[in-house]
Amino acid sequence: MDDLAVVIAFYVLAGITLLSALMVSIVRDLIHAVLFLILSFIGVAGLYITLSADFVAVAQVLIYAGAISVLMLFAILLTPRSARDNSRVSYAAPISAIAGLLGAVIIFVGLNTEWAEVDREIDGSTARAIGNALLDPYVLPFEIASVLLAIAMIGAIILVRPNDEEGDL
Amino acid sequence: MIGLEHVLVVGALLFSIGLYTALSRKNAVGVLMGIEIMLNSVNLNLIGFSRFVESPNPIDGQVFAVFVITIAAAEAAVALALAVSVYRLRQTIDVDKLNLLKW
């Protein structure tokens, strides 16, 4: 890929991601916040593509921008209009100080550590390598993750089941 | 040329925005959005390390990111189900008012 194009794409996508993540905590309506969250997820997916992680980018768009955001919209729409206010915050000043301090510390540590850096040109798709890794060295976590997803699905269904149907399952 | 530092800085900024959102919201769904932003920033760092740091198995970072996405999906499903069922019981999802277990 052309170097300059990748650099420009990275900065533009980073700007979109950070701005829309900031807008999530600024906008007053929770529905608008979810829409900005989707934009932020898509920006992160674009950042993955600039880092040559195509499979994870596709998974990000499918699961985060597709499934999780729709789930959030459903949860917001199932609660009435009065609960959609995103503007009420508690302890905004101390929390922003803590978050800013933590971010500064992480940036400081990240920039001052001697990482064993190599520029690894990944050519072609990473899907084959990820598939091999999931089914060979990581097969146990893979199976546990699928069981966990089934448990989470059943738990979510049981949690939102109406109370009056409790007896006749 | 994009280096590891660029990715780390973007990830750290995204993490602090997510932390602020998660801690300051009063709405439970807003808190969940902050957590998702934080998980995204962690994933971004993992992908960055997988791309730029010397390793015998460079794909491991991306596999880990796939697992994080899986766990995030499960967590979002359960948390939103909890929010809906808490709303049904208490008519609010304001996390400051859900202090039944507070001493």
Interface residues (C-beta under 8 A of the other chain):
Chain A: D3 V6 V7 F10 A14 T17 L18 A21 L22 V24 S25 L30 A33 V34 L37 S40 F41 V44 L47 Y48 T50 L51 S52 A53 F55 V56 A59 Q60 I63 Y64 A67 I68 L71 M72 F74 A75 I76 L78 T79 A83 R84 D85 N86 R88 V89 S90 Y91 A92 I95 S96 I98 A99 G100 L102 G103 I106 I107 G110 L111 W115 A116 E117 V118 D119 R120 I122 T126 A129 I130 A133 L134 P137 Y138 P141 A145 L148 L149 I151 A152 M153 G155 A156 I157 L159 V160 N163
Chain B: M1 I2 G3 L4 E5 H6 V7 L8 V9 V10 G11 A12 L13 L14 F15 S16 I17 G18 L19 Y20 T21 L23 S24 R25 K26 N27 V29 G30 L32 M33 G34 E36 I37 N40 N43 L44 I47 G48 S50 R51 F52 V53 E54 N57 P58 I59 D60 Q62 V63 A65 V66 F67 I69 T70 I71 A72 A73 A74 E75 A76 A77 V78 L80 A81 L82 A83 V84 S85 Y87 R88 T92 I93 D94 D96
